[in-house]
Amino acid sequence: MNRRSVLMAGAAALATSASGAVLWARQDIGRWRAAADAIRQPLNPELTGRAAIAELVRCATLAANSHNTQPWRFVARDADITIAPDFSRRCPVVDPDDHHLFASLGAAAENIVQAAPVFGLSATVRAVGEDGRVRIDLVPGAPEPSELAAAIVKRQCCRGLYDSRPVPADELQRLASAGRGDGVDILLLTEPAAVDAVASLVIAGNTAQFADPSFLAELKHWLRFGYADAVATGDGLFAGVSGNPALPAPVGRLLFDRVVSADSENAKCRAQIASSAGLAVFVSDHDDRGHWLAAGRAYQRFALCATALGIKHAFLNQPVEVPQQRHRLAEHLGLGLRRPDFIVRFGYGADMPRSLRRPIADVLV
Ligand SMILES: Cc1cc2nc3c(=O)[nH]c(=O)nc-3n(C[C@H](O)[C@H](O)[C@H](O)COP(=O)(O)O)c2cc1C
């Protein structure tokens, strides 16, 4: 072989492997997109009996949940659905008392409550049991489509920048009504001084979390850097949902260690808050599982209402996750012994790539 043919053979091999990699990446994107679309098919109001109950479980799994660990299992029967906590999916560092875990169960329960009338059912959520299980009773009711039920498959945590436009007063009112619950209040902050004061606690909380190696290790455990990882597990925080490029897992891990820092994340948080129309702070009257469940339900209703109104939202929970900052936040807002549950920013912006869920069969007991 002369030098020229060696070079040509090398170039051909490179081109083949490069086009192979492109093809591979395209297949991964295609699989991720198909999975994201499949779980978000609009509700089918024609379904009855066990098929309708299965559809309610699908709705529950589409709820927001901390780190997308999906810490739930479902027992579906003809006249009730029980949501059981899956403690193997808890996050002991960011959520040591399981506040977020029970809020996630509340969000799932609320989706069932909102979707039930689509299938001519009425759903009642029972108190959290000693074992942490939540039973939802289903009885026949009037078939009734609703904006909130239709929003279940569209809701997402939208972590991009918004366009700074204010939300009209009547829509703020609707968000506030949706976000109030049994023993749960919502404070909507739209004035720059009020927003800035909470923003400084977000930065303090974020800085504390990034200084904690165990927080970073837990976060990394649930990060899914590439399309293939996201599809393989059907859970966790896919890079794309935060506006980051999808990368092969080893590259993503390396970059996360080298590039992501408290400073880079603080800059992002500041820009995200500056682009938002306001912040919503959810507050529980008492600090127990029942109230955390109710807070999750209240958030989910707020989120469905926002989605129906074309308003985007995303959590900025750093101050409620770091005890010292949570106490400062409670003091700043004059909450006394009440617990601030979540901070959510809201405003107008574009959709983001969608999170995935595990197959329903994996969460049915
Ligand atoms: C209790 C709770 C706490 C959450 N905390 C945060 C948070 O601090 N930051 C964030 O970006 N998302 C947070 N999320 C959003 C989840 O990461 C998100 O719901 C999950 O990844 C699924 O994505 P989706 O809501 O877009 O379907 C939280 C969700 C819940 C229910």
The ligand as a Tripos MOL2 file, in Angstrom:
@<TRIPOS>MOLECULE
LIG
   31    33     1     0     0
SMALL
NO_CHARGES

@<TRIPOS>ATOM
      1 C1        -40.8570   17.9940   46.2080 C.3       1 LIG1
      2 C2        -40.1370   18.3650   44.9440 C.ar      1 LIG1
      3 C3        -38.9300   19.0470   45.0180 C.ar      1 LIG1
      4 C4        -38.2670   19.4310   43.8360 C.ar      1 LIG1
      5 N1        -37.1130   20.1770   43.9190 N.ar      1 LIG1
      6 C5        -36.5450   20.6310   42.7810 C.ar      1 LIG1
      7 C6        -35.4410   21.5400   42.8350 C.ar      1 LIG1
      8 O1        -34.9880   21.9430   43.8970 O.2       1 LIG1
      9 N2        -34.9100   21.9770   41.6800 N.ar      1 LIG1
     10 C7        -35.4000   21.5770   40.4710 C.ar      1 LIG1
     11 O2        -34.8850   22.0150   39.4420 O.2       1 LIG1
     12 N3        -36.4620   20.7310   40.3850 N.ar      1 LIG1
     13 C8        -37.0350   20.2570   41.5000 C.ar      1 LIG1
     14 N4        -38.1330   19.4430   41.4260 N.ar      1 LIG1
     15 C9        -38.6620   19.0680   40.1070 C.3       1 LIG1
     16 C10       -38.2910   17.6480   39.7130 C.3       1 LIG1
     17 O3        -36.9090   17.5310   39.4590 O.3       1 LIG1
     18 C11       -39.1190   17.2620   38.4860 C.3       1 LIG1
     19 O4        -40.4630   17.2330   38.8740 O.3       1 LIG1
     20 C12       -38.7190   15.9090   37.9300 C.3       1 LIG1
     21 O5        -37.4120   15.9590   37.4230 O.3       1 LIG1
     22 C13       -39.6630   15.4790   36.7980 C.3       1 LIG1
     23 O6        -39.7040   16.4520   35.7920 O.3       1 LIG1
     24 P1        -41.0670   17.1410   35.3490 P.3       1 LIG1
     25 O7        -41.6540   17.7750   36.5650 O.co2     1 LIG1
     26 O8        -40.6590   18.1420   34.3180 O.co2     1 LIG1
     27 O9        -41.9500   16.0700   34.8040 O.co2     1 LIG1
     28 C14       -38.8040   19.0590   42.5740 C.ar      1 LIG1
     29 C15       -40.0220   18.3580   42.5280 C.ar      1 LIG1
     30 C16       -40.6920   18.0250   43.7000 C.ar      1 LIG1
     31 C17       -42.0280   17.3360   43.6290 C.3       1 LIG1
@<TRIPOS>BOND
     1     1     2 1
     2     2     3 ar
     3     2    30 ar
     4     3     4 ar
     5     4     5 ar
     6     4    28 ar
     7     5     6 ar
     8     6     7 ar
     9     6    13 1
    10     7     8 2
    11     7     9 ar
    12     9    10 ar
    13    10    11 2
    14    10    12 ar
    15    12    13 ar
    16    13    14 ar
    17    14    15 1
    18    14    28 ar
    19    15    16 1
    20    16    17 1
    21    16    18 1
    22    18    19 1
    23    18    20 1
    24    20    21 1
    25    20    22 1
    26    22    23 1
    27    23    24 1
    28    24    25 2
    29    24    26 1
    30    24    27 1
    31    28    29 ar
    32    29    30 ar
    33    30    31 1
@<TRIPOS>SUBSTRUCTURE
     1 LIG1         1 GROUP 0 **** ****
